[in-house]
Amino acid sequence: MKLVKESLNEGSYDEFMNSYGTQLSQATHKLNSIRDRIKNGEIPEESAWEELDKLNMYDEAITRYIENAITGNENVSSHELAQASMENYNRTGTEMQMIIQAIEEIKL
């Protein structure tokens, strides 16, 4: 049974990467850019948190991932973003592209 679930996950991951590769790349670039601009003082932290508060309509796991990505010290990769999307899908059933949509809604 576990092998079936793993192969389904791998197929879904590959399909997600193939279907949303460009959007994943744009989303990771946006997250990394926001993080860098906050650290450089170009975006005040208060403004960033106010904007992130607007994402409260999304699953908590999605908003937490985005918050961690822009407050972390390392760049987020498309692979990591896709993996987080898949983990959230497996946990909550939320469509994997919702994380991309949430990132696109950030106006920073």
N, C-alpha and C positions, 0 to 999 in steps of 0.2 A: 504493500500500500504506500509506503514512504517513497519508493522509487517513482510511482505514478505521480504523486504530488510534486516531487522535485522536477520531473520532466514537464509537468504542466506549468510550474513556476518558471522554468528556464524558457519554455516556449513563449509564455506571456511576456517575460523580460525581453526576449529577442524581438518579439512583435512590437513591444512598446518602444524599444530603441530604434527599430526600423521605421515605425510610423511617426514617432515624435522626436527623432534625433536632432533635427534643426531647432525645434522649440526647446528641447532640453539644453542644448548648447547655449541658446540665447538666455534661458533662465539662469543657468549657472554663471554666465558672464554678468548678468544683472546683479545677482546676489554678491558675487565677488567684488564688483564695482561699488556697490552700496557699502559693503564692509570696509573697503579701502577708503572711501570718501568719508565715512564716519571716523575712522582712525586718523585721517589727515585733518579732521576738523572742518571739512567742507560741508558736512551735514551735521547739524547739532543732534546729539543723542535724543533730546526731547522730541524733536521732529520725527526721528526714526520710530520711536516708541508710539507716538501718536498715530503714525501711518500704519504701523503693525497692528494697533488696536482695531483698525478697521477690518482686519481679516478674521474677526471673531466668528463669522458665519461658516468658516471652514472647520474641519475636524481639529481638535486640540493637537493631535500629533503633527498635522501639517503646519500649523502656526508655530509650534515648538521647534520643528525642524528649521523653518525659515529664521526664527529668532536665533537659534544656535548657529546657523550658517553665517549670519551677518555680525554676530558677536564673537565668533571663533577666531582663531589665529591662522587657519589654513584655508586655501582655496577649496571650493567644492567642485567636484568633477561631475560630468554628465552621468557617469557610471554610478556615483554615490547618490545623485538625485533620483535616478531611475530605481536604484535599490531601495531607497527610502519610500518611493511611491509604491513599489511592489509590496514592501513590508506593511505599509499602511493598508493597502488593498486586502492583503491576507488577514489582517487583524480586524478591519472594520467594514470591508466591502466597498469602500469609497473608490470611485474610479481613479485609475492611476494618473490621468492627466489633470486631475484637480489641483495637484501641487503646482503644475505649470500655470494654471489659470490664476491661482492665488499670487504667484510671483509676478505675473503680468499685471495684476491689479495694484501693485505697489507703485506709488507715485513719488519716488525719490530720485 
